[in-house]
């Protein structure tokens, strides 16, 4: 089954020279060709723009029929005859910019659905898009140009400009706070809020709890995947990447440019330094210094985790089992 880009508005075509200018690429070949659409290497044809960013697909690149392709300069001599190359150091990022030229999400078209529920005290910036069945609570602030999807709820929050909040996201609900004792668990009122910077993206059905006193915060440029749980008082720095199904427990502080792989679980009250990388499926129970890479359960330095995995495999393969 073939799906069309029904949620996008087509804005092409563009000539090669204009695409190169907008993406920061150098042209190898003619700049006069018109590009009508985007396509993967294996199906691209005349009038299409493709991209090549992984040597695993070198054979597809060599046989590609696209009019133009974005690639690293080191692959110029591998390009098919007649193909126009747009070269740069980061082909995938350039392709993303080109794709934004050709297609604009309909969700980004400014407008507030008549089916949205917005409190009179909420402040909505210019050129925002707010989807149907979304609830914006009392005194919420949303910056200009932000896109809020369908079935979103936002309470006790300040959101910056040009943010994208996907369908089903919950922001500013009560954090999970209880004073545990022998006679039972006493709920702690959650009196803080959520502060989100500019250009933040939060994936579908993710949750960001309000702070218990201090605020939960997500700094500018951070990108969060679907189904991520961010607990109360968590602080996330600039330009972090947090992939699907991660859970970050309360009061953990995360620096800038941290990357967290899918299904990672992070305990509370930890400090993760800027530039750290957390492997997928890791269980993090201790602080991580800036620039470190960790993985495993419990998470350790990535090299130690790989060594342990190799040793365990050798032990298992070398051991004889009695099937009886």
Secondary structure, DSSP 4 states (H G I P E B T S, - for coil): -PPP-TTEEE---EEHHHHHHHHTPEEES-S--EE-EE--TTT--TTEEEEE--GGGHHHHHT---SEEEE-GGGGGGSPTTPEEEE-S-HHHHHHHHHHHHEEEGGGS-EE-TT-EE-TT-EE-TT-EE-TT-EE-TT-EE-TT-EE-TT-EE-SEEE-TT-EE-TT-EEEEPP--EEEETTEEEEPP----EEE-TT-EE-TT-EEEPPSSSPEEE-TT-EE-SS-EE-TT-EE-TT-EE-TT-EE-TT-EE-TT-EE-TT-EE-TT-EE-TT-EE-TT-EE-S-B-TT-EEETBTTEEHHHHHHHHHHHHHHHHH------
